[in-house]
Amino acid sequence: MDIVTAIKDFGFPIVAAIGMLYMVYYVWKTITEKIEANLEDAQTTLIALIDRVRMLDNDIIRLQEKLDTAIEVKGLEDEKKPKKR
């Protein structure tokens, strides 16, 4: 059926409403089939990255504590040694 014939038979508002309905259906179908699947994959990847960042943060905190302890022990050892003049 030609669009001009459809407009002549049913009127422009009806043909426009059907066209918009098809557009909404197409967008809905695209979102549910393609985008949602990609979002699930992205969410899984994001969770894994967040876990890795937390592990790295914990490692940095542990290393900083070890460094602070080593500096403190070194300072205490230096205080115990007699100074040479």
Backbone as numpy.savetxt, mean C-alpha at the origin, in Angstrom:
# Nx Ny Nz CAx CAy CAz Cx Cy Cz
-29.85 -2.48 -34.45 -30.70 -1.31 -34.45 -29.81 -0.07 -34.45
-30.07 0.84 -35.29 -29.32 2.07 -35.42 -29.71 3.02 -34.28
-28.77 3.82 -33.83 -29.03 4.73 -32.71 -30.07 5.79 -33.10
-29.99 6.27 -34.30 -30.94 7.29 -34.76 -32.35 6.71 -34.77
-32.48 5.48 -35.23 -33.79 4.83 -35.25 -34.29 4.60 -33.82
-33.40 4.21 -32.93 -33.79 3.98 -31.54 -34.25 5.28 -30.89
-33.55 6.38 -31.16 -33.96 7.67 -30.60 -35.31 8.08 -31.16
-35.52 7.83 -32.45 -36.80 8.19 -33.07 -37.94 7.35 -32.51
-37.68 6.06 -32.25 -38.74 5.18 -31.76 -39.01 5.35 -30.26
-37.93 5.48 -29.45 -38.11 5.49 -27.99 -37.89 6.85 -27.34
-37.24 7.75 -28.01 -36.94 9.06 -27.45 -35.53 9.11 -26.88
-34.99 10.30 -26.87 -33.61 10.47 -26.41 -33.41 10.09 -24.94
-34.32 10.49 -24.04 -34.07 10.15 -22.62 -33.97 8.64 -22.36
-34.78 7.84 -23.02 -34.74 6.39 -22.83 -33.43 5.83 -23.37
-33.03 6.24 -24.56 -31.78 5.74 -25.15 -30.59 6.19 -24.31
-30.60 7.43 -23.82 -29.51 7.91 -22.97 -29.45 7.13 -21.66
-30.62 6.83 -21.08 -30.65 6.06 -19.83 -30.10 4.66 -20.05
-30.43 4.04 -21.15 -29.91 2.71 -21.45 -28.39 2.77 -21.67
-27.93 3.81 -22.35 -26.48 3.98 -22.55 -25.75 4.17 -21.22
-26.32 4.96 -20.32 -25.70 5.15 -19.00 -25.74 3.86 -18.19
-26.81 3.10 -18.32 -26.91 1.83 -17.61 -25.81 0.87 -18.09
-25.58 0.84 -19.38 -24.52 -0.01 -19.91 -23.15 0.46 -19.40
-22.94 1.77 -19.35 -21.67 2.29 -18.86 -21.45 1.92 -17.39
-22.49 2.04 -16.57 -22.38 1.67 -15.16 -22.09 0.18 -15.03
-22.76 -0.65 -15.82 -22.51 -2.09 -15.79 -21.08 -2.41 -16.19
-20.57 -1.74 -17.23 -19.20 -1.99 -17.70 -18.19 -1.60 -16.62
-18.39 -0.45 -16.00 -17.46 0.00 -14.94 -17.52 -0.96 -13.76
-18.71 -1.36 -13.35 -18.87 -2.28 -12.23 -18.18 -3.61 -12.51
-18.38 -4.13 -13.71 -17.78 -5.41 -14.09 -16.25 -5.30 -14.11
-15.72 -4.21 -14.63 -14.28 -4.01 -14.67 -13.71 -3.94 -13.27
-14.37 -3.21 -12.39 -13.88 -3.07 -11.01 -13.90 -4.42 -10.30
-14.99 -5.15 -10.42 -15.10 -6.40 -9.68 -14.17 -7.49 -10.23
-13.93 -7.51 -11.51 -13.12 -8.57 -12.08 -11.62 -8.27 -12.09
-11.25 -7.06 -12.45 -9.83 -6.76 -12.65 -9.22 -6.04 -11.45
-9.85 -5.01 -10.98 -9.24 -4.16 -9.96 -9.24 -4.85 -8.60
-10.30 -5.53 -8.21 -10.34 -6.18 -6.91 -9.27 -7.26 -6.78
-9.03 -8.01 -7.83 -7.99 -9.04 -7.79 -6.62 -8.40 -7.60
-6.37 -7.30 -8.30 -5.09 -6.61 -8.14 -4.96 -5.98 -6.76
-6.06 -5.50 -6.20 -6.02 -4.92 -4.86 -5.69 -5.97 -3.81
-6.20 -7.17 -3.97 -5.89 -8.25 -3.03 -4.40 -8.59 -3.07
-3.83 -8.65 -4.28 -2.40 -8.90 -4.41 -1.58 -7.77 -3.79
-2.01 -6.54 -4.03 -1.30 -5.39 -3.48 -1.38 -5.37 -1.96
-2.52 -5.76 -1.42 -2.68 -5.78 0.03 -1.75 -6.83 0.66
-1.65 -7.98 0.04 -0.75 -9.02 0.53 0.70 -8.54 0.50
1.09 -7.90 -0.58 2.45 -7.37 -0.70 2.69 -6.28 0.34
1.72 -5.42 0.55 1.86 -4.34 1.53 2.03 -4.89 2.94
1.28 -5.90 3.29 1.40 -6.51 4.62 2.79 -7.11 4.80
3.30 -7.77 3.77 4.64 -8.34 3.86 5.70 -7.25 4.01
5.54 -6.14 3.29 6.49 -5.05 3.41 6.44 -4.40 4.79
5.26 -4.24 5.34 5.12 -3.67 6.68 5.81 -4.57 7.70
5.65 -5.87 7.58 6.32 -6.80 8.49 7.84 -6.67 8.39
8.36 -6.54 7.19 9.80 -6.41 7.01 10.32 -5.10 7.59
9.56 -4.03 7.42 9.97 -2.75 7.99 9.99 -2.82 9.51
9.01 -3.49 10.09 9.00 -3.65 11.56 10.20 -4.46 12.03
10.52 -5.52 11.30 11.70 -6.31 11.68 12.96 -5.47 11.60
13.10 -4.67 10.53 14.28 -3.81 10.39 14.33 -2.78 11.51
13.19 -2.23 11.88 13.13 -1.26 12.97 13.58 -1.90 14.28
13.12 -3.11 14.54 13.55 -3.82 15.75 15.05 -4.09 15.73
15.58 -4.46 14.56 17.02 -4.69 14.45 17.81 -3.41 14.72
17.34 -2.31 14.20 18.02 -1.03 14.41 18.00 -0.66 15.89
16.87 -0.88 16.55 16.78 -0.58 17.98 17.75 -1.46 18.76
17.82 -2.74 18.45 18.75 -3.64 19.13 20.20 -3.23 18.90
20.54 -2.88 17.67 21.90 -2.45 17.38 22.24 -1.15 18.10
21.30 -0.23 18.18 21.54 1.02 18.89 21.78 0.77 20.38
21.02 -0.15 20.96 21.22 -0.49 22.38 22.59 -1.13 22.59
23.00 -2.01 21.69 24.33 -2.62 21.81 25.43 -1.57 21.69
25.25 -0.64 20.76 26.24 0.43 20.58 26.31 1.31 21.82
25.16 1.68 22.36 25.14 2.49 23.58 25.83 1.76 24.73
25.58 0.47 24.86 26.22 -0.32 25.92 27.72 -0.38 25.71
28.15 -0.59 24.48 29.59 -0.67 24.18 30.27 0.67 24.49
29.64 1.76 24.15 30.21 3.08 24.43 30.29 3.32 25.94
29.25 2.91 26.64 29.24 3.07 28.09 30.33 2.23 28.75
30.49 0.99 28.32 31.54 0.11 28.87 32.91 0.68 28.55
33.11 1.16 27.35 34.38 1.75 26.95 34.68 2.97 27.81
33.67 3.78 28.11 33.85 4.95 28.96 34.23 4.56 30.37
33.60 3.51 30.89 33.93 3.04 32.24 35.34 2.49 32.30
35.78 1.78 31.27 37.14 1.25 31.22 38.16 2.37 31.16
37.83 3.42 30.39 38.75 4.55 30.29 38.89 5.29 31.62
37.81 5.34 32.39 37.86 6.01 33.69 38.71 5.22 34.69
38.70 3.90 34.59 39.45 3.05 35.52 40.95 3.10 35.26
41.35 3.29 34.01 42.77 3.31 33.66 43.39 4.61 34.18
44.58 4.47 34.77 45.24 5.71 35.22 45.73 6.52 34.02
45.62 7.80 34.15 46.05 8.66 33.07 47.55 8.87 33.13
48.20 8.79 31.98 49.65 8.97 31.90 49.92 10.45 31.61
50.90 10.99 32.37 51.27 12.39 32.15 52.67 12.51 31.75
